[in-house]
């Protein structure tokens, strides 16, 4: 039972690392929570000598959670106005009007 829980915990930890790197916002908290649950269950099923790897997995999932929460609350998305594109759009519109006037 311990090996099965450990394998599930490792897979979920890897998924949580991948999700925390990708820009998925708070969706990454789902595998982090599941990984923490399975790591906790593995920790309880383990002997004292076998708990070192589960402690490392705990640390990794907590770091992933901190990264996700940090990206969510500390980094603000800003939309910049592209003035060059707006200028090209206006020039294109003026050229189209001149072309239409030339057809008459």
Buried (B, 14 or more C-beta within 10 A) or exposed (E): EBEEBBEBBBBBBEBBBEBBEEEBEEEBBBBBBBBBBBBBBBBEBBEEEEBEBBEEBBEBBEBBBEBBBEBEEEEEEEEEEEEEEEEEEEEEEEEEEEEEEEEE
